[in-house]
Amino acid sequence: MTPKKLALLFLLALFVSSSAFSNSDNTPFFKTDNAECTSWGYTNIIGGPDTDFAANVIRLRTNCRYKNFSFFMENDIAGLNPNITENYITQAWVSYNFGKKGIVGNLFGNTAIRAGSIITAAMLYLPAPYETIFVRSQDNPFNPFGYGIQLQTKITPNLLFAADITGTTTPAFNDSERWDGLETSQRLVWDALHNAKTGKTQLQLSLFHQWSDTADRIGFGTKYSPTEDLDLYGGAYRTSEDLKGESVGGYALADYKLWSMENNALELRAMGMVEASEGVRQYLGFSGGLSLVLPKDAGYGRFGGSSATIDFTHSNTKTNDGPEIDDNAIMTRIRIFF
């Protein structure tokens, strides 16, 4: 049986056996006094005037907990489409959490150790695919998935640190190259300011680093929410690679709620972004768009957070050995949570 058929049968069996999709929200589909399992998924269907619509991700995320132990798996069946790279298991790891209390006084709380196929600490320089704002996400210089071990801890209640050691990152889960080499990455996240009324984080600052014997990457990120309706994002990075040389880049992004229906049953958001890079690829892009969103707290159950987005990007790209290219692209994304 081909890997495609095996992956499809595996996911279908999981859907049927778990009864996860009989729930109206993300409540556990299995629960006892000491254990529970939850499951949810999402897809991003993307296309444009010159691009056929296709689901570039179709992911199911399953999490099971027993006392202080956890198991997490993320499966992606978008690779059943021959035009999309196959990677049916993006994450699959086991974890042990030492508890919410600090290991030393109030320090090092929520400390957890994970092992398996993990998303690297530095990869979260940008939000996860189910949180991306524009149809085509910003450039992320950090490599995503690898087999290894990761430690995450709250140094203080407002300061999170994560670090991992893996083999080669980026190859698909069934690629033997994943077991070669040695890479490390780290993430430090500081919740610098909080809203006095809601307690939500208002300003978050982050540092990222990733190293291998052929590349060294460092980045900085920020998110600032001056009001409940406006989120401002920014990031910058520098990379040094043996084969490609040095590159620098970054972005600035604004996401604003223009309008909401009565009882916040529907939101209309406007976005704007500038992105640039220098080095191996010289790139300058300006983007703007609109997104119609089903708010998560509006009673839509598992469909909460689903959205329809359209954006326009004008960009100029130069490479060392290639031509200069000006591009204008209109893209549409339908994001569905289930």
C-alpha positions as CSV (number, residue, x, y, z in Angstrom):
1,M,0.0,0.0,0.0
2,T,1.4,3.4,-0.9
3,P,2.3,6.0,1.7
4,K,-0.5,8.2,0.5
5,K,-3.1,5.5,1.1
6,L,-1.6,4.6,4.4
7,A,-1.8,8.2,5.6
8,L,-5.3,8.6,4.4
9,L,-6.5,5.4,6.1
10,F,-4.8,6.4,9.3
11,L,-6.5,9.7,9.5
12,L,-9.9,8.3,8.5
13,A,-9.5,5.7,11.3
14,L,-8.6,8.4,13.8
15,F,-11.6,10.5,12.8
16,V,-14.0,7.6,13.2
17,S,-12.6,6.0,16.3
18,S,-12.2,9.3,18.3
19,S,-15.7,10.7,17.5
20,A,-13.9,14.1,17.8
21,F,-16.1,15.7,15.2
22,S,-19.3,15.0,17.0
23,N,-18.5,17.8,19.4
24,S,-19.7,21.3,18.8
25,D,-16.5,22.8,20.2
26,N,-13.0,21.6,21.2
27,T,-14.2,19.8,24.3
28,P,-12.3,16.5,25.0
29,F,-13.6,13.5,23.1
30,F,-12.1,11.2,25.8
31,K,-11.9,12.1,29.5
32,T,-11.3,10.4,32.9
33,D,-10.1,11.7,36.2
34,N,-6.4,11.6,35.1
35,A,-6.5,11.7,31.4
36,E,-8.1,13.4,28.4
37,C,-7.8,13.7,24.6
38,T,-8.7,16.6,22.4
39,S,-8.6,17.0,18.7
40,W,-9.1,19.8,16.1
41,G,-8.1,20.7,12.7
42,Y,-7.8,23.4,10.0
43,T,-7.2,23.9,6.3
44,N,-6.0,26.9,4.3
45,I,-7.4,26.9,0.7
46,I,-5.5,29.3,-1.4
47,G,-5.7,30.5,-5.0
48,G,-5.9,33.6,-7.3
49,P,-6.5,34.7,-10.8
50,D,-3.5,32.9,-12.1
51,T,-3.4,30.1,-9.5
52,D,-5.7,27.1,-9.1
53,F,-7.3,26.9,-5.7
54,A,-5.8,24.2,-3.5
55,A,-5.5,23.3,0.2
56,N,-1.8,23.9,1.0
57,V,-2.4,22.5,4.5
58,I,-5.0,20.1,5.8
59,R,-4.0,19.4,9.4
60,L,-5.4,17.5,12.3
61,R,-3.9,18.2,15.8
62,T,-4.5,15.6,18.5
63,N,-3.4,16.0,22.1
64,C,-3.7,13.5,24.9
65,R,-2.7,14.0,28.5
66,Y,-2.2,11.5,31.3
67,K,-1.3,13.1,34.7
68,N,2.0,14.9,33.9
69,F,2.6,13.1,30.6
70,S,1.4,14.4,27.2
71,F,1.3,13.1,23.6
72,F,0.9,15.4,20.6
73,M,0.5,14.6,17.0
74,E,-0.1,16.9,14.0
75,N,-0.9,15.2,10.7
76,D,-1.1,16.9,7.3
77,I,-2.8,15.2,4.4
78,A,-2.4,18.1,1.9
79,G,0.4,16.1,0.3
80,L,-2.2,13.8,-1.2
81,N,-2.3,16.6,-3.9
82,P,0.7,15.7,-6.1
83,N,1.5,19.5,-6.4
84,I,2.2,19.8,-2.7
85,T,5.2,18.3,-0.9
86,E,4.3,15.3,1.2
87,N,4.8,15.5,5.0
88,Y,2.1,13.5,6.6
89,I,3.4,13.8,10.2
90,T,4.7,17.3,10.9
91,Q,4.8,16.8,14.7
92,A,4.7,13.7,17.0
93,W,6.1,14.0,20.4
94,V,5.8,12.9,24.0
95,S,6.2,15.3,26.9
96,Y,6.6,15.4,30.6
97,N,5.6,18.5,32.6
98,F,7.0,19.1,36.0
99,G,4.0,21.1,37.1
100,K,2.8,24.7,37.1
101,K,4.8,25.6,40.3
102,G,8.3,26.9,40.0
103,I,11.2,24.5,40.4
104,V,13.1,27.1,42.4
105,G,10.6,29.3,44.2
106,N,8.6,31.1,41.6
107,L,11.2,30.5,38.9
108,F,11.1,27.9,36.1
109,G,7.4,27.1,36.2
110,N,5.5,25.0,33.7
111,T,8.8,23.3,32.8
112,A,8.3,20.6,30.2
113,I,10.6,18.2,28.2
114,R,9.5,17.0,24.7
115,A,11.0,14.3,22.5
116,G,10.1,13.2,19.0
117,S,9.3,15.1,15.8
118,I,9.1,18.7,17.1
119,I,8.7,22.2,15.7
120,T,11.9,24.0,16.4
121,A,11.9,26.8,19.0
122,A,13.1,29.4,16.5
123,M,10.5,28.5,13.9
124,L,7.9,30.5,15.9
125,Y,9.6,33.7,14.7
126,L,6.3,33.8,12.7
127,P,2.9,32.6,13.9
128,A,1.7,29.0,13.1
129,P,0.0,28.5,9.7
130,Y,-3.4,28.7,11.4
131,E,-2.6,32.1,12.8
132,T,-1.0,33.7,9.7
133,I,-2.6,37.0,8.7
134,F,-1.8,37.4,5.0
135,V,-2.5,34.8,2.4
136,R,1.2,34.4,1.7
137,S,3.0,34.6,5.0
138,Q,6.2,36.6,5.6
139,D,9.6,35.1,4.9
140,N,10.7,32.8,7.8
141,P,14.5,32.2,7.8
142,F,14.3,29.5,10.5
143,N,13.9,25.8,9.7
144,P,10.8,24.1,11.0
145,F,10.6,20.4,12.0
146,G,13.2,17.8,13.1
147,Y,13.7,14.8,15.4
148,G,15.1,15.8,18.7
149,I,14.6,16.9,22.3
150,Q,13.1,20.3,23.5
151,L,13.0,22.0,26.8
152,Q,10.5,24.7,27.6
153,T,10.1,26.7,30.8
154,K,8.7,29.9,32.3
155,I,11.9,31.4,33.8
156,T,9.5,33.9,35.4
157,P,5.7,34.2,34.9
158,N,6.4,36.7,32.1
159,L,9.6,35.2,30.6
160,L,9.4,32.0,28.5
161,F,12.5,30.1,27.3
162,A,12.6,27.1,24.9
163,A,15.6,25.3,23.4
164,D,16.1,22.1,21.4
165,I,18.7,19.8,19.9
166,T,17.7,18.0,16.7
167,G,19.1,16.3,13.7
168,T,18.7,17.9,10.3
169,T,15.6,20.0,10.1
170,T,13.1,20.6,7.2
171,P,13.1,17.1,5.5
172,A,9.8,15.2,5.7
173,F,9.1,12.8,8.5
174,N,10.1,9.7,6.5
175,D,13.3,11.2,5.0
176,S,16.4,9.4,6.5
177,E,18.3,12.7,6.2
178,R,16.5,13.9,9.3
179,W,18.8,11.6,11.4
180,D,21.9,13.3,10.1
181,G,23.8,16.3,11.4
182,L,23.2,18.3,14.5
183,E,21.2,21.6,15.0
184,T,20.1,23.7,17.9
185,S,17.6,26.5,18.3
186,Q,16.4,28.8,21.1
187,R,13.5,31.1,21.7
188,L,13.1,33.7,24.5
189,V,9.7,35.5,24.9
190,W,9.1,38.3,27.2
191,D,5.5,39.5,28.0
192,A,6.7,43.0,28.7
193,L,3.4,44.9,29.2
194,H,-0.2,43.8,30.2
195,N,-3.5,45.5,29.8
196,A,-4.5,46.7,33.2
197,K,-8.2,45.9,32.7
198,T,-8.1,42.5,30.8
199,G,-4.7,41.2,32.0
200,K,-3.9,40.3,28.4
201,T,-0.4,40.7,27.0
202,Q,-0.1,44.2,25.4
203,L,3.6,44.1,24.4
204,Q,5.6,41.0,23.7
205,L,9.3,40.9,22.7
206,S,11.1,37.8,21.4
207,L,14.6,36.6,20.4
208,F,15.3,33.6,18.2
209,H,18.5,31.7,17.3
210,Q,19.2,28.6,15.2
211,W,22.6,27.0,14.5
212,S,24.0,24.2,12.5
213,D,27.5,23.4,11.1
214,T,26.5,25.1,7.9
215,A,24.3,28.1,9.0
216,D,23.8,30.5,11.9
217,R,20.5,32.5,12.1
218,I,19.3,35.1,14.6
219,G,16.1,37.0,14.8
220,F,14.0,39.5,16.8
221,G,10.2,39.7,17.0
222,T,7.6,42.0,18.5
223,K,3.8,42.2,18.9
224,Y,2.1,45.3,20.3
225,S,-1.6,45.8,20.8
226,P,-2.2,49.5,21.7
227,T,-6.0,48.9,21.5
228,E,-8.3,45.9,21.5
229,D,-8.9,46.4,17.7
230,L,-5.3,46.9,16.6
231,D,-2.3,44.5,16.5
232,L,1.1,45.6,15.3
233,Y,3.8,43.0,14.4
234,G,7.4,43.3,13.5
235,G,10.4,41.1,12.9
236,A,14.0,41.2,11.7
237,Y,16.6,38.6,11.1
238,R,20.2,38.0,10.0
239,T,21.5,34.7,8.5
240,S,24.9,33.4,7.6
241,E,25.1,30.3,5.5
242,D,28.2,28.6,4.1
243,L,26.8,28.1,0.6
244,K,24.7,31.3,0.3
245,G,26.5,33.9,2.3
246,E,24.8,36.5,4.5
247,S,21.3,37.8,4.4
248,V,19.2,40.3,6.4
249,G,15.5,40.9,6.3
250,G,12.4,41.9,8.2
251,Y,8.8,43.0,8.1
252,A,6.3,45.3,9.8
253,L,2.6,44.5,9.8
254,A,-0.6,46.1,11.1
255,D,-3.9,44.2,11.6
256,Y,-7.0,46.3,12.4
257,K,-10.7,45.4,13.1
258,L,-12.6,47.8,10.9
259,W,-16.1,46.6,11.7
260,S,-18.0,44.0,13.7
261,M,-21.6,42.8,13.5
262,E,-23.9,43.1,16.5
263,N,-22.9,40.8,19.3
264,N,-19.5,40.4,17.4
265,A,-21.0,37.7,15.2
266,L,-18.8,38.7,12.3
267,E,-15.6,40.8,12.0
268,L,-14.1,42.7,9.1
269,R,-10.3,43.2,9.5
270,A,-7.9,45.3,7.3
271,M,-4.2,44.4,7.1
272,G,-1.1,46.2,5.7
273,M,2.5,45.0,5.5
274,V,6.0,45.9,4.2
275,E,8.7,43.2,3.9
276,A,12.3,43.5,2.7
277,S,15.4,41.4,2.5
278,E,19.0,41.9,1.3
279,G,21.7,39.4,0.5
280,V,21.1,36.2,-1.5
281,R,17.8,37.6,-2.6
282,Q,17.0,41.3,-2.7
283,Y,13.3,41.7,-2.1
284,L,10.9,44.6,-1.3
285,G,7.1,44.0,-1.0
286,F,4.1,45.9,0.0
287,S,0.8,44.1,0.8
288,G,-2.7,45.1,1.8
289,G,-5.9,43.2,2.3
290,L,-9.2,42.5,4.0
291,S,-10.4,39.5,6.0
292,L,-13.9,38.5,7.0
293,V,-13.7,36.4,10.2
294,L,-16.1,34.2,12.3
295,P,-14.9,35.2,15.9
296,K,-14.0,32.3,18.1
297,D,-16.2,33.5,20.9
298,A,-19.3,34.0,18.8
299,G,-20.9,30.6,19.2
300,Y,-19.7,28.9,16.0
301,G,-18.2,25.9,17.8
302,R,-15.4,24.3,15.9
303,F,-15.8,26.7,13.0
304,G,-14.9,29.7,15.2
305,G,-11.9,31.5,13.8
306,S,-12.6,30.5,10.2
307,S,-12.1,33.3,7.7
308,A,-12.1,34.5,4.1
309,T,-9.2,36.7,3.1
310,I,-8.2,38.6,0.0
311,D,-4.9,40.6,-0.4
312,F,-2.8,42.3,-3.0
313,T,1.0,42.3,-3.1
314,H,3.4,44.4,-5.2
315,S,6.9,43.2,-5.0
316,N,10.4,43.7,-6.6
317,T,12.8,40.8,-6.5
318,K,16.5,40.6,-7.5
319,T,18.9,37.7,-7.3
320,N,22.7,37.7,-7.8
321,D,22.6,35.8,-11.0
322,G,19.0,36.4,-12.2
323,P,16.8,39.1,-13.6
324,E,15.0,41.8,-11.7
325,I,11.3,40.9,-11.4
326,D,8.3,43.1,-10.6
327,D,5.2,41.2,-9.6
328,N,1.6,42.1,-8.7
329,A,-0.4,39.4,-7.2
330,I,-4.0,39.1,-5.9
331,M,-4.5,36.1,-3.7
332,T,-7.5,34.6,-1.8
333,R,-7.6,32.3,1.2
334,I,-10.4,30.4,2.8
335,R,-9.4,29.2,6.2
336,I,-11.7,26.6,7.9
337,F,-11.3,25.3,11.4
338,F,-13.0,22.0,12.2
